[in-house]
Amino acid sequence: MGVTLSTILNTVASYLSDLSATSAVVTAFGTTLVFGTNMFIGGETATETNTLSILPYGGSPPDIDGNRQNPAIQIRTRTTSRYSGLEVQQALINTLHTNELGGAGKMFAVQSCPIPLDTELGGRYVVYVSNYQIKHVKV
């Protein structure tokens, strides 16, 4: 994949790119998630494909001991259909809520269903988001 595991965003991206072709997220998305092609960190490029972006936002402050962090992320999907957008986001929430990310942190979904945002490119793409908080031990 070529992504180093230097941030929790990379850890989430690595976890998602390693999902099997039969996982609920990949099945709903219609293809595997490939970093730099249809999955991005911090934003996305102007592509003509369905995309998933992992975006950081504030979260709460690190614990006083300085070893535990509490980052927050938003996962944004841009799909060609409302149905698939909802299905992908719900699969993400179901898969990631209370997931331990291979021991790198424990994710918690902030809401139980996706949030519709807007359409892009004259209605060709529909945008949905889901938000997560992560309990992360700094390495």
N, CA, C and O atoms as a GROMACS GRO file, in nm:
protein
  556
    1MET      N    1   0.082  -0.119   0.000
    1MET     CA    2   0.000   0.000   0.000
    1MET      C    3   0.086   0.125   0.000
    1MET      O    4   0.044   0.226  -0.056
    2GLY      N    5   0.204   0.124   0.059
    2GLY     CA    6   0.292   0.239   0.056
    2GLY      C    7   0.261   0.344   0.162
    2GLY      O    8   0.321   0.451   0.158
    3VAL      N    9   0.172   0.318   0.255
    3VAL     CA   10   0.137   0.414   0.359
    3VAL      C   11   0.208   0.375   0.488
    3VAL      O   12   0.197   0.261   0.532
    4THR      N   13   0.280   0.469   0.548
    4THR     CA   14   0.342   0.440   0.676
    4THR      C   15   0.239   0.458   0.785
    4THR      O   16   0.144   0.535   0.769
    5LEU      N   17   0.256   0.388   0.895
    5LEU     CA   18   0.160   0.395   1.004
    5LEU      C   19   0.201   0.500   1.106
    5LEU      O   20   0.211   0.472   1.225
    6SER      N   21   0.224   0.624   1.058
    6SER     CA   22   0.273   0.728   1.147
    6SER      C   23   0.162   0.805   1.217
    6SER      O   24   0.189   0.872   1.316
    7THR      N   25   0.040   0.797   1.169
    7THR     CA   26  -0.071   0.865   1.234
    7THR      C   27  -0.189   0.769   1.244
    7THR      O   28  -0.193   0.667   1.176
    8ILE      N   29  -0.283   0.803   1.328
    8ILE     CA   30  -0.401   0.719   1.341
    8ILE      C   31  -0.481   0.720   1.211
    8ILE      O   32  -0.551   0.623   1.181
    9LEU      N   33  -0.473   0.828   1.133
    9LEU     CA   34  -0.540   0.831   1.003
    9LEU      C   35  -0.484   0.722   0.911
    9LEU      O   36  -0.560   0.653   0.842
   10ASN      N   37  -0.352   0.706   0.911
   10ASN     CA   38  -0.289   0.600   0.831
   10ASN      C   39  -0.330   0.462   0.881
   10ASN      O   40  -0.346   0.369   0.802
   11THR      N   41  -0.346   0.449   1.012
   11THR     CA   42  -0.387   0.321   1.069
   11THR      C   43  -0.527   0.284   1.023
   11THR      O   44  -0.552   0.169   0.987
   12VAL      N   45  -0.617   0.381   1.023
   12VAL     CA   46  -0.754   0.355   0.976
   12VAL      C   47  -0.752   0.323   0.826
   12VAL      O   48  -0.819   0.230   0.783
   13ALA      N   49  -0.675   0.399   0.748
   13ALA     CA   50  -0.664   0.374   0.603
   13ALA      C   51  -0.608   0.234   0.577
   13ALA      O   52  -0.657   0.163   0.489
   14SER      N   53  -0.508   0.196   0.652
   14SER     CA   54  -0.449   0.063   0.635
   14SER      C   55  -0.550  -0.046   0.668
   14SER      O   56  -0.560  -0.146   0.597
   15TYR      N   57  -0.625  -0.026   0.777
   15TYR     CA   58  -0.728  -0.123   0.815
   15TYR      C   59  -0.832  -0.138   0.704
   15TYR      O   60  -0.870  -0.249   0.667
   16LEU      N   61  -0.880  -0.024   0.651
   16LEU     CA   62  -0.982  -0.028   0.547
   16LEU      C   63  -0.930  -0.090   0.417
   16LEU      O   64  -1.003  -0.162   0.349
   17SER      N   65  -0.805  -0.061   0.382
   17SER     CA   66  -0.750  -0.117   0.258
   17SER      C   67  -0.726  -0.267   0.269
   17SER      O   68  -0.718  -0.336   0.168
   18ASP      N   69  -0.715  -0.318   0.391
   18ASP     CA   70  -0.694  -0.462   0.412
   18ASP      C   71  -0.825  -0.541   0.423
   18ASP      O   72  -0.821  -0.663   0.439
   19LEU      N   73  -0.939  -0.475   0.414
   19LEU     CA   74  -1.066  -0.547   0.422
   19LEU      C   75  -1.081  -0.643   0.304
   19LEU      O   76  -1.042  -0.610   0.192
   20SER      N   77  -1.136  -0.758   0.329
   20SER     CA   78  -1.154  -0.857   0.223
   20SER      C   79  -1.263  -0.814   0.125
   20SER      O   80  -1.346  -0.728   0.156
   21ALA      N   81  -1.261  -0.873   0.008
   21ALA     CA   82  -1.359  -0.840  -0.096
   21ALA      C   83  -1.501  -0.874  -0.053
   21ALA      O   84  -1.596  -0.822  -0.111
   22THR      N   85  -1.516  -0.961   0.048
   22THR     CA   86  -1.650  -0.999   0.094
   22THR      C   87  -1.697  -0.919   0.215
   22THR      O   88  -1.807  -0.942   0.264
   23SER      N   89  -1.615  -0.825   0.263
   23SER     CA   90  -1.657  -0.745   0.378
   23SER      C   91  -1.774  -0.656   0.338
   23SER      O   92  -1.791  -0.622   0.221
   24ALA      N   93  -1.854  -0.618   0.436
   24ALA     CA   94  -1.973  -0.536   0.410
   24ALA      C   95  -1.935  -0.400   0.350
   24ALA      O   96  -2.007  -0.350   0.263
   25VAL      N   97  -1.824  -0.342   0.394
   25VAL     CA   98  -1.784  -0.211   0.342
   25VAL      C   99  -1.745  -0.222   0.195
   25VAL      O  100  -1.792  -0.143   0.113
   26VAL      N  101  -1.662  -0.319   0.162
   26VAL     CA  102  -1.616  -0.335   0.023
   26VAL      C  103  -1.732  -0.374  -0.068
   26VAL      O  104  -1.743  -0.325  -0.180
   27THR      N  105  -1.818  -0.463  -0.020
   27THR     CA  106  -1.934  -0.504  -0.100
   27THR      C  107  -2.023  -0.383  -0.130
   27THR      O  108  -2.068  -0.366  -0.243
   28ALA      N  109  -2.049  -0.300  -0.029
   28ALA     CA  110  -2.134  -0.182  -0.049
   28ALA      C  111  -2.066  -0.079  -0.139
   28ALA      O  112  -2.133  -0.014  -0.220
   29PHE      N  113  -1.935  -0.064  -0.126
   29PHE     CA  114  -1.860   0.035  -0.205
   29PHE      C  115  -1.846  -0.011  -0.350
   29PHE      O  116  -1.837   0.071  -0.442
   30GLY      N  117  -1.845  -0.141  -0.370
   30GLY     CA  118  -1.840  -0.196  -0.506
   30GLY      C  119  -1.700  -0.232  -0.553
   30GLY      O  120  -1.685  -0.289  -0.661
   31THR      N  121  -1.599  -0.201  -0.475
   31THR     CA  122  -1.462  -0.235  -0.508
   31THR      C  123  -1.376  -0.219  -0.384
   31THR      O  124  -1.417  -0.155  -0.287
   32THR      N  125  -1.257  -0.278  -0.386
   32THR     CA  126  -1.168  -0.265  -0.271
   32THR      C  127  -1.120  -0.120  -0.260
   32THR      O  128  -1.118  -0.046  -0.358
   33LEU      N  129  -1.083  -0.083  -0.140
   33LEU     CA  130  -1.035   0.053  -0.114
   33LEU      C  131  -0.884   0.057  -0.135
   33LEU      O  132  -0.810  -0.020  -0.074
   34VAL      N  133  -0.840   0.146  -0.221
   34VAL     CA  134  -0.698   0.156  -0.257
   34VAL      C  135  -0.652   0.299  -0.228
   34VAL      O  136  -0.703   0.395  -0.285
   35PHE      N  137  -0.554   0.309  -0.138
   35PHE     CA  138  -0.502   0.440  -0.100
   35PHE      C  139  -0.447   0.513  -0.223
   35PHE      O  140  -0.369   0.458  -0.300
   36GLY      N  141  -0.489   0.638  -0.239
   36GLY     CA  142  -0.442   0.720  -0.350
   36GLY      C  143  -0.522   0.703  -0.478
   36GLY      O  144  -0.504   0.779  -0.573
   37THR      N  145  -0.609   0.603  -0.483
   37THR     CA  146  -0.692   0.580  -0.601
   37THR      C  147  -0.838   0.615  -0.572
   37THR      O  148  -0.896   0.700  -0.639
   38ASN      N  149  -0.897   0.550  -0.471
   38ASN     CA  150  -1.035   0.581  -0.433
   38ASN      C  151  -1.048   0.605  -0.282
   38ASN      O  152  -1.158   0.626  -0.231
   39MET      N  153  -0.935   0.603  -0.211
   39MET     CA  154  -0.933   0.632  -0.067
   39MET      C  155  -0.822   0.733  -0.040
   39MET      O  156  -0.708   0.716  -0.085
   40PHE      N  157  -0.857   0.839   0.034
   40PHE     CA  158  -0.763   0.949   0.056
   40PHE      C  159  -0.761   0.989   0.203
   40PHE      O  160  -0.856   0.965   0.276
   41ILE      N  161  -0.651   1.050   0.244
   41ILE     CA  162  -0.637   1.102   0.380
   41ILE      C  163  -0.628   1.254   0.371
   41ILE      O  164  -0.546   1.307   0.295
   42GLY      N  165  -0.711   1.323   0.447
   42GLY     CA  166  -0.705   1.468   0.456
   42GLY      C  167  -0.774   1.543   0.343
   42GLY      O  168  -0.776   1.666   0.344
   43GLY      N  169  -0.828   1.476   0.248
   43GLY     CA  170  -0.896   1.538   0.135
   43GLY      C  171  -0.902   1.437   0.022
   43GLY      O  172  -0.876   1.318   0.042
   44GLU      N  173  -0.938   1.482  -0.096
   44GLU     CA  174  -0.944   1.392  -0.210
   44GLU      C  175  -0.908   1.468  -0.335
   44GLU      O  176  -0.913   1.591  -0.338
   45THR      N  177  -0.873   1.396  -0.439
   45THR     CA  178  -0.846   1.459  -0.567
   45THR      C  179  -0.975   1.460  -0.649
   45THR      O  180  -1.070   1.388  -0.618
   46ALA      N  181  -0.976   1.541  -0.750
   46ALA     CA  182  -1.094   1.548  -0.838
   46ALA      C  183  -1.091   1.429  -0.932
   46ALA      O  184  -1.037   1.437  -1.043
   47THR      N  185  -1.150   1.319  -0.889
   47THR     CA  186  -1.154   1.199  -0.971
   47THR      C  187  -1.295   1.174  -1.019
   47THR      O  188  -1.391   1.232  -0.967
   48GLU      N  189  -1.307   1.090  -1.115
   48GLU     CA  190  -1.438   1.053  -1.168
   48GLU      C  191  -1.482   0.918  -1.112
   48GLU      O  192  -1.555   0.844  -1.178
   49THR      N  193  -1.439   0.886  -0.991
   49THR     CA  194  -1.477   0.759  -0.930
   49THR      C  195  -1.540   0.784  -0.794
   49THR      O  196  -1.529   0.894  -0.739
   50ASN      N  197  -1.605   0.683  -0.740
   50ASN     CA  198  -1.652   0.689  -0.603
   50ASN      C  199  -1.530   0.698  -0.513
   50ASN      O  200  -1.429   0.632  -0.538
   51THR      N  201  -1.538   0.780  -0.408
   51THR     CA  202  -1.423   0.798  -0.321
   51THR      C  203  -1.461   0.790  -0.173
   51THR      O  204  -1.576   0.810  -0.135
   52LEU      N  205  -1.361   0.761  -0.092
   52LEU     CA  206  -1.373   0.762   0.053
   52LEU      C  207  -1.256   0.845   0.105
   52LEU      O  208  -1.141   0.820   0.068
   53SER      N  209  -1.284   0.942   0.190
   53SER     CA  210  -1.181   1.027   0.247
   53SER      C  211  -1.185   1.018   0.399
   53SER      O  212  -1.292   1.020   0.459
   54ILE      N  213  -1.067   1.010   0.459
   54ILE     CA  214  -1.053   1.006   0.604
   54ILE      C  215  -0.998   1.142   0.647
   54ILE      O  216  -0.886   1.179   0.612
   55LEU      N  217  -1.079   1.217   0.721
   55LEU     CA  218  -1.046   1.355   0.755
   55LEU      C  219  -1.031   1.372   0.906
   55LEU      O  220  -1.116   1.323   0.981
   56PRO      N  221  -0.927   1.440   0.951
   56PRO     CA  222  -0.912   1.464   1.094
   56PRO      C  223  -0.996   1.583   1.139
   56PRO      O  224  -1.019   1.676   1.061
   57TYR      N  225  -1.040   1.580   1.262
   57TYR     CA  226  -1.093   1.701   1.325
   57TYR      C  227  -1.054   1.698   1.471
   57TYR      O  228  -1.006   1.596   1.520
   58GLY      N  229  -1.073   1.807   1.540
   58GLY     CA  230  -1.016   1.833   1.672
   58GLY      C  231  -1.007   1.720   1.773
   58GLY      O  232  -0.898   1.689   1.820
   59GLY      N  233  -1.118   1.660   1.805
   59GLY     CA  234  -1.116   1.561   1.913
   59GLY      C  235  -1.096   1.629   2.048
   59GLY      O  236  -1.099   1.752   2.057
   60SER      N  237  -1.074   1.550   2.149
   60SER     CA  238  -1.049   1.606   2.282
   60SER      C  239  -0.899   1.606   2.308
   60SER      O  240  -0.824   1.540   2.236
   61PRO      N  241  -0.854   1.680   2.409
   61PRO     CA  242  -0.710   1.690   2.433
   61PRO      C  243  -0.649   1.556   2.475
   61PRO      O  244  -0.719   1.468   2.526
   62PRO      N  245  -0.518   1.540   2.454
   62PRO     CA  246  -0.450   1.419   2.502
   62PRO      C  247  -0.463   1.409   2.654
   62PRO      O  248  -0.481   1.510   2.722
   63ASP      N  249  -0.454   1.288   2.706
   63ASP     CA  250  -0.457   1.271   2.851
   63ASP      C  251  -0.335   1.338   2.914
   63ASP      O  252  -0.235   1.362   2.847
   64ILE      N  253  -0.345   1.367   3.042
   64ILE     CA  254  -0.240   1.440   3.114
   64ILE      C  255  -0.107   1.366   3.109
   64ILE      O  256  -0.002   1.430   3.108
   65ASP      N  257  -0.108   1.233   3.108
   65ASP     CA  258   0.019   1.159   3.107
   65ASP      C  259   0.094   1.174   2.975
   65ASP      O  260   0.211   1.137   2.967
   66GLY      N  261   0.028   1.227   2.870
   66GLY     CA  262   0.094   1.250   2.742
   66GLY      C  263   0.108   1.127   2.655
   66GLY      O  264   0.159   1.137   2.543
   67ASN      N  265   0.064   1.011   2.702
   67ASN     CA  266   0.080   0.888   2.626
   67ASN      C  267  -0.048   0.843   2.556
   67ASN      O  268  -0.044   0.761   2.464
   68ARG      N  269  -0.160   0.896   2.600
   68ARG     CA  270  -0.288   0.856   2.540
   68ARG      C  271  -0.351   0.974   2.469
   68ARG      O  272  -0.357   1.085   2.524
   69GLN      N  273  -0.397   0.950   2.347
   69GLN     CA  274  -0.458   1.056   2.268
   69GLN      C  275  -0.603   1.020   2.236
   69GLN      O  276  -0.642   0.903   2.242
   70ASN      N  277  -0.681   1.120   2.204
   70ASN     CA  278  -0.823   1.103   2.177
   70ASN      C  279  -0.862   1.170   2.045
   70ASN      O  280  -0.944   1.262   2.045
   71PRO      N  281  -0.803   1.128   1.934
   71PRO     CA  282  -0.833   1.193   1.807
   71PRO      C  283  -0.974   1.166   1.760
   71PRO      O  284  -1.039   1.070   1.804
   72ALA      N  285  -1.021   1.251   1.672
   72ALA     CA  286  -1.152   1.233   1.610
   72ALA      C  287  -1.133   1.239   1.459
   72ALA      O  288  -1.053   1.318   1.408
   73ILE      N  289  -1.207   1.156   1.388
   73ILE     CA  290  -1.200   1.157   1.243
   73ILE      C  291  -1.341   1.158   1.183
   73ILE      O  292  -1.438   1.120   1.248
   74GLN      N  293  -1.347   1.201   1.061
   74GLN     CA  294  -1.470   1.194   0.984
   74GLN      C  295  -1.439   1.115   0.858
   74GLN      O  296  -1.336   1.137   0.794
   75ILE      N  297  -1.526   1.023   0.823
   75ILE     CA  298  -1.510   0.950   0.698
   75ILE      C  299  -1.618   1.001   0.603
   75ILE      O  300  -1.737   0.993   0.631
   76ARG      N  301  -1.572   1.051   0.491
   76ARG     CA  302  -1.659   1.113   0.390
   76ARG      C  303  -1.661   1.022   0.268
   76ARG      O  304  -1.556   0.983   0.217
   77THR      N  305  -1.780   0.988   0.222
   77THR     CA  306  -1.790   0.911   0.099
   77THR      C  307  -1.861   0.992  -0.007
   77THR      O  308  -1.955   1.067   0.021
   78ARG      N  309  -1.815   0.976  -0.128
   78ARG     CA  310  -1.877   1.038  -0.245
   78ARG      C  311  -1.911   0.925  -0.340
   78ARG      O  312  -1.822   0.859  -0.394
   79THR      N  313  -2.039   0.902  -0.361
   79THR     CA  314  -2.084   0.790  -0.444
   79THR      C  315  -2.182   0.839  -0.550
   79THR      O  316  -2.234   0.951  -0.542
   80THR      N  317  -2.205   0.755  -0.649
   80THR     CA  318  -2.294   0.793  -0.759
   80THR      C  319  -2.441   0.767  -0.728
   80THR      O  320  -2.529   0.804  -0.806
   81SER      N  321  -2.470   0.702  -0.614
   81SER     CA  322  -2.610   0.678  -0.581
   81SER      C  323  -2.636   0.700  -0.432
   81SER      O  324  -2.552   0.669  -0.348
   82ARG      N  325  -2.752   0.753  -0.401
   82ARG     CA  326  -2.790   0.774  -0.262
   82ARG      C  327  -2.793   0.643  -0.185
   82ARG      O  328  -2.746   0.634  -0.071
   83TYR      N  329  -2.848   0.540  -0.248
   83TYR     CA  330  -2.857   0.411  -0.182
   83TYR      C  331  -2.719   0.356  -0.147
   83TYR      O  332  -2.696   0.314  -0.034
   84SER      N  333  -2.626   0.357  -0.244
   84SER     CA  334  -2.494   0.301  -0.214
   84SER      C  335  -2.420   0.388  -0.113
   84SER      O  336  -2.343   0.337  -0.032
   85GLY      N  337  -2.441   0.521  -0.118
   85GLY     CA  338  -2.379   0.609  -0.019
   85GLY      C  339  -2.423   0.575   0.122
   85GLY      O  340  -2.341   0.566   0.213
   86LEU      N  341  -2.553   0.557   0.140
   86LEU     CA  342  -2.605   0.518   0.271
   86LEU      C  343  -2.555   0.380   0.312
   86LEU      O  344  -2.517   0.358   0.427
   87GLU      N  345  -2.554   0.288   0.217
   87GLU     CA  346  -2.512   0.151   0.247
   87GLU      C  347  -2.364   0.145   0.288
   87GLU      O  348  -2.330   0.076   0.383
   88VAL      N  349  -2.278   0.217   0.217
   88VAL     CA  350  -2.135   0.220   0.250
   88VAL      C  351  -2.115   0.280   0.388
   88VAL      O  352  -2.042   0.225   0.470
   89GLN      N  353  -2.179   0.393   0.414
   89GLN     CA  354  -2.161   0.459   0.543
   89GLN      C  355  -2.213   0.374   0.659
   89GLN      O  356  -2.150   0.367   0.764
   90GLN      N  357  -2.328   0.310   0.639
   90GLN     CA  358  -2.380   0.226   0.747
   90GLN      C  359  -2.288   0.107   0.770
   90GLN      O  360  -2.267   0.067   0.885
   91ALA      N  361  -2.232   0.052   0.664
   91ALA     CA  362  -2.136  -0.058   0.678
   91ALA      C  363  -2.010  -0.012   0.751
   91ALA      O  364  -1.955  -0.086   0.832
   92LEU      N  365  -1.964   0.112   0.723
   92LEU     CA  366  -1.849   0.167   0.796
   92LEU      C  367  -1.880   0.180   0.944
   92LEU      O  368  -1.799   0.140   1.028
   93ILE      N  369  -1.997   0.235   0.976
   93ILE     CA  370  -2.035   0.250   1.118
   93ILE      C  371  -2.041   0.114   1.186
   93ILE      O  372  -1.987   0.097   1.295
   94ASN      N  373  -2.105   0.017   1.122
   94ASN     CA  374  -2.118  -0.116   1.181
   94ASN      C  375  -1.983  -0.185   1.196
   94ASN      O  376  -1.961  -0.257   1.294
   95THR      N  377  -1.892  -0.165   1.103
   95THR     CA  378  -1.761  -0.230   1.105
   95THR      C  379  -1.665  -0.162   1.201
   95THR      O  380  -1.590  -0.230   1.271
   96LEU      N  381  -1.666  -0.029   1.205
   96LEU     CA  382  -1.565   0.043   1.283
   96LEU      C  383  -1.603   0.069   1.428
   96LEU      O  384  -1.515   0.087   1.512
   97HIS      N  385  -1.733   0.073   1.460
   97HIS     CA  386  -1.773   0.101   1.599
   97HIS      C  387  -1.721  -0.009   1.691
   97HIS      O  388  -1.750  -0.127   1.670
   98THR      N  389  -1.648   0.028   1.789
   98THR     CA  390  -1.580  -0.055   1.889
   98THR      C  391  -1.471  -0.144   1.829
   98THR      O  392  -1.428  -0.240   1.892
   99ASN      N  393  -1.426  -0.112   1.709
   99ASN     CA  394  -1.318  -0.188   1.646
   99ASN      C  395  -1.185  -0.145   1.708
   99ASN      O  396  -1.164  -0.027   1.736
  100GLU      N  397  -1.096  -0.241   1.730
  100GLU     CA  398  -0.968  -0.212   1.795
  100GLU      C  399  -0.854  -0.185   1.699
  100GLU      O  400  -0.742  -0.163   1.743
  101LEU      N  401  -0.879  -0.186   1.569
  101LEU     CA  402  -0.778  -0.151   1.468
  101LEU      C  403  -0.647  -0.227   1.488
  101LEU      O  404  -0.539  -0.169   1.478
  102GLY      N  405  -0.656  -0.353   1.517
  102GLY     CA  406  -0.536  -0.434   1.534
  102GLY      C  407  -0.452  -0.393   1.654
  102GLY      O  408  -0.330  -0.412   1.653
  103GLY      N  409  -0.513  -0.337   1.756
  103GLY     CA  410  -0.442  -0.298   1.877
  103GLY      C  411  -0.389  -0.156   1.876
  103GLY      O  412  -0.328  -0.114   1.974
  104ALA      N  413  -0.410  -0.080   1.767
  104ALA     CA  414  -0.356   0.056   1.756
  104ALA      C  415  -0.447   0.160   1.820
  104ALA      O  416  -0.403   0.272   1.844
  105GLY      N  417  -0.570   0.126   1.847
  105GLY     CA  418  -0.664   0.221   1.906
  105GLY      C  419  -0.802   0.161   1.897
  105GLY      O  420  -0.824   0.066   1.822
  106LYS      N  421  -0.895   0.214   1.972
  106LYS     CA  422  -1.032   0.164   1.968
  106LYS      C  423  -1.122   0.276   1.918
  106LYS      O  424  -1.122   0.386   1.972
  107MET      N  425  -1.197   0.246   1.812
  107MET     CA  426  -1.284   0.345   1.750
  107MET      C  427  -1.425   0.338   1.805
  107MET      O  428  -1.474   0.230   1.841
  108PHE      N  429  -1.489   0.452   1.811
  108PHE     CA  430  -1.629   0.460   1.853
  108PHE      C  431  -1.702   0.553   1.756
  108PHE      O  432  -1.661   0.667   1.737
  109ALA      N  433  -1.810   0.503   1.696
  109ALA     CA  434  -1.892   0.587   1.609
  109ALA      C  435  -1.963   0.691   1.695
  109ALA      O  436  -2.012   0.659   1.803
  110VAL      N  437  -1.970   0.813   1.647
  110VAL     CA  438  -2.036   0.922   1.720
  110VAL      C  439  -2.186   0.917   1.699
  110VAL      O  440  -2.262   0.957   1.787
  111GLN      N  441  -2.230   0.870   1.582
  111GLN     CA  442  -2.372   0.855   1.557
  111GLN      C  443  -2.400   0.717   1.500
  111GLN      O  444  -2.309   0.649   1.453
  112SER      N  445  -2.526   0.676   1.504
  112SER     CA  446  -2.564   0.541   1.462
  112SER      C  447  -2.605   0.530   1.316
  112SER      O  448  -2.625   0.419   1.266
  113CYS      N  449  -2.617   0.642   1.248
  113CYS     CA  450  -2.650   0.636   1.105
  113CYS      C  451  -2.576   0.747   1.033
  113CYS      O  452  -2.535   0.845   1.096
  114PRO      N  453  -2.558   0.733   0.901
  114PRO     CA  454  -2.483   0.832   0.823
  114PRO      C  455  -2.553   0.968   0.817
  114PRO      O  456  -2.674   0.978   0.837
  115ILE      N  457  -2.475   1.071   0.791
  115ILE     CA  458  -2.526   1.206   0.777
  115ILE      C  459  -2.515   1.246   0.629
  115ILE      O  460  -2.404   1.250   0.575
  116PRO      N  461  -2.627   1.275   0.563
  116PRO     CA  462  -2.618   1.322   0.424
  116PRO      C  463  -2.572   1.468   0.422
  116PRO      O  464  -2.619   1.548   0.503
  117LEU      N  465  -2.481   1.501   0.332
  117LEU     CA  466  -2.433   1.639   0.325
  117LEU      C  467  -2.486   1.713   0.204
  117LEU      O  468  -2.561   1.809   0.217
  118ASP      N  469  -2.448   1.668   0.086
  118ASP     CA  470  -2.478   1.747  -0.033
  118ASP      C  471  -2.457   1.661  -0.157
  118ASP      O  472  -2.424   1.543  -0.147
  119THR      N  473  -2.474   1.721  -0.271
  119THR     CA  474  -2.439   1.656  -0.397
  119THR      C  475  -2.327   1.738  -0.461
  119THR      O  476  -2.308   1.856  -0.430
  120GLU      N  477  -2.252   1.674  -0.551
  120GLU     CA  478  -2.144   1.740  -0.621
  120GLU      C  479  -2.157   1.716  -0.770
  120GLU      O  480  -2.226   1.624  -0.814
  121LEU      N  481  -2.092   1.799  -0.848
  121LEU     CA  482  -2.090   1.788  -0.994
  121LEU      C  483  -2.230   1.779  -1.052
  121LEU      O  484  -2.262   1.688  -1.129
  122GLY      N  485  -2.313   1.873  -1.014
  122GLY     CA  486  -2.448   1.879  -1.068
  122GLY      C  487  -2.535   1.761  -1.031
  122GLY      O  488  -2.624   1.723  -1.108
  123GLY      N  489  -2.511   1.702  -0.915
  123GLY     CA  490  -2.591   1.590  -0.869
  123GLY      C  491  -2.538   1.454  -0.909
  123GLY      O  492  -2.602   1.352  -0.882
  124ARG      N  493  -2.422   1.449  -0.973
  124ARG     CA  494  -2.365   1.320  -1.015
  124ARG      C  495  -2.315   1.238  -0.896
  124ARG      O  496  -2.314   1.115  -0.901
  125TYR      N  497  -2.273   1.306  -0.789
  125TYR     CA  498  -2.223   1.238  -0.671
  125TYR      C  499  -2.299   1.283  -0.548
  125TYR      O  500  -2.337   1.400  -0.538
  126VAL      N  501  -2.320   1.191  -0.455
  126VAL     CA  502  -2.387   1.220  -0.329
  126VAL      C  503  -2.284   1.204  -0.219
  126VAL      O  504  -2.207   1.107  -0.219
  127VAL      N  505  -2.281   1.297  -0.124
  127VAL     CA  506  -2.182   1.296  -0.017
  127VAL      C  507  -2.249   1.263   0.116
  127VAL      O  508  -2.348   1.326   0.153
  128TYR      N  509  -2.193   1.164   0.187
  128TYR     CA  510  -2.236   1.127   0.322
  128TYR      C  511  -2.113   1.125   0.412
  128TYR      O  512  -2.002   1.103   0.365
  129VAL      N  513  -2.134   1.148   0.541
  129VAL     CA  514  -2.025   1.140   0.638
  129VAL      C  515  -2.067   1.060   0.760
  129VAL      O  516  -2.185   1.046   0.791
  130SER      N  517  -1.966   1.007   0.828
  130SER     CA  518  -1.984   0.948   0.961
  130SER      C  519  -1.864   0.993   1.044
  130SER      O  520  -1.755   1.010   0.991
  131ASN      N  521  -1.886   1.010   1.173
  131ASN     CA  522  -1.783   1.064   1.262
  131ASN      C  523  -1.745   0.961   1.368
  131ASN      O  524  -1.828   0.882   1.412
  132TYR      N  525  -1.617   0.964   1.408
  132TYR     CA  526  -1.564   0.866   1.503
  132TYR      C  527  -1.470   0.932   1.600
  132TYR      O  528  -1.401   1.029   1.567
  133GLN      N  529  -1.468   0.880   1.722
  133GLN     CA  530  -1.367   0.916   1.820
  133GLN      C  531  -1.281   0.792   1.843
  133GLN      O  532  -1.332   0.680   1.840
  134ILE      N  533  -1.154   0.813   1.865
  134ILE     CA  534  -1.061   0.702   1.880
  134ILE      C  535  -0.984   0.719   2.010
  134ILE      O  536  -0.935   0.828   2.041
  135LYS      N  537  -0.973   0.613   2.084
  135LYS     CA  538  -0.887   0.608   2.201
  135LYS      C  539  -0.758   0.544   2.154
  135LYS      O  540  -0.758   0.428   2.114
  136HIS      N  541  -0.648   0.618   2.157
  136HIS     CA  542  -0.524   0.579   2.093
  136HIS      C  543  -0.407   0.592   2.190
  136HIS      O  544  -0.390   0.698   2.252
  137VAL      N  545  -0.328   0.488   2.204
  137VAL     CA  546  -0.208   0.495   2.285
  137VAL      C  547  -0.095   0.536   2.193
  137VAL      O  548  -0.066   0.468   2.094
  138LYS      N  549  -0.031   0.648   2.224
  138LYS     CA  550   0.076   0.703   2.140
  138LYS      C  551   0.194   0.606   2.140
  138LYS      O  552   0.235   0.556   2.245
  139VAL      N  553   0.247   0.580   2.022
  139VAL     CA  554   0.365   0.491   2.011
  139VAL      C  555   0.491   0.568   1.983
  139VAL      O  556   0.598   0.509   1.971
   0.00000   0.00000   0.00000
